Amino acid sequence: MTLQTVNIPLEAEGNMTTLSRLEVEALLDVSRTGVYETFRRCCLAVLNSGSGESDSVKQILEQHRNFQVSLHPRNGGIELELRHPPASAFVDGDMIRGILEHLYAVLRDVLFAQNEIVSDSRLDLTNPEHLTSAVFRILRNAGVLSAHSGSRLVVCWGGHSIPRHEYEYTKQVGYQLGLRGLDICTGCGPGAMKGPMKGATIGHSKQRNRRGRYVGVSEPGIIAAESPNPIVNQLVIMPDIEKRLEAFLRLGHAFIIFPGGVGTAEELLYILGVLLHPKNAGIDFPLFLTGPRTSARYFRALDRFVEATLGATARDRYEIILGDPERVARRVRGAVARAGKVRTSSNDATYFNWQLHVDPALQRPFAPNHRTVTELDLSREQPPHELSAALRCVFSAIVAGNIKDEGIRLVEQHGPLPIVGPPDVIAALDALLGEFIAGKRMTVRDTYAPPYVLRSAA
């Protein structure tokens, strides 16, 4: 390591270039508290972007255990002091511009959430309306919400660990979306989160569209495993996975799901949990599942799981299109146009979907551990939207055990997370998770030890 200590002034970087002394002190106070470790990890994730193939937060943190970051007041603003940063973030001693922008996003979002959301006594973070307001305020502060951006943001979900031919397909779809003037929003990482953005850049370039938006939405627990890809030009870090998922839901005008693993299944179950709620019946919500024809087995497995657990009504809420990027893009463009007209006619904001009802079960942060996972109600006797919310927590727990530092350490100390449910639901889970493992969709690592164990309830 040749780089030891680097001072980075955050100049000309958005709305934190001019700060009052009280604001500077507030930021410094937050950075010295328990939020510091979250801030440090997010900074490391941004600096480490593209420097390795590991998706284990634990491994990444151990490799860079000497990395430290501190804040200093500077001419009415803030300066970052980095100790032992990854060398890949620099070219000839200068930090890569895109990485500097992403570092600013970390400072803005992590510390804003603590100062203006968590510490705001006017916000009741157990109140569903207040939680949605918190999501709105974070996105607004990040500059992502714009009345002038129109209704053309397409959310693309999919795995960070996918084979090359599936990655190439996501680029082809992104290219077709870009040709049609559509912008891209993803989880900001590699794989199916990078491919659509990369394809869209070419489509935008061919159309001489220099205002293309590539929005990346992440959260502290997962960003180190899925560092922001360099195409992201608007990075937002939400406080937790639930607010991240709601941010996607409120921002997007259409949704595309590419092949992935448990994280992608979690996202699908989240959105189905919203769409299956009686209060959202009849709402036109464009949701497409797509991949190359060689991924047909993956989508059959996912489709069978949805029908076996949530029923045929859930299957009616999405359309599966295989091997046809142009058709996907045409269908999405039409859906986006309809979404814009509906929001305009109903006086809803074009840039934030207020009309959808999100059940509190999907908003409350779920902390996976051996007790909370065991206590999940996976019975099919409950309404489908409630079962979908519970199944979303199951997959969230597996994601934590796969790649999140806290989840990995929890499994190391206490063994696999016990997932308990009725025999039919457990059988459906076993079939789907087995397909993910066989397809090497759980991790980029060569070996995989499941962080969970499935048990049928008596």
ABEGO torsion letter per residue (X at the ends): XABABBBBBBBGBEAAABBBAAAAAAAAAAAABAAAAAAAAAAAAAAABGABABABAAAAAAAAAABBBBBBBBGGBBBBBBBGBBAAABBGGBBBAAAAAAAAAAAAAAAAAAAAAAABAABBAABAAAAAAAAAAAAAAAGABBAAAEBABBBBBEBABBBAAAAAAAAAAAAAAAAAGBBBBBAGBBEAAAAAAAAAAAAAAAAGBAABBBBBBBBAAAAAABBBBAABABBBBBABAAAAAAAAAAABABBBBBBBBAAAAAAAAAAAAAAABAAABGBBBBBBBBBBAAAAAAAAAAAAAAAAAAEAAAAAABBBBBGBAAAAAAAAAAAAAAAAAAAAAAGBBAABBAABBBBAAAABBBBBBAAAAAABBABAABBAAAAAAAAAAAAAAAAAAAABAAAAAAAAAAEBBBBBBBAAAAAAAAAAAAAAAAAGAABABABBBBABBBBBBX
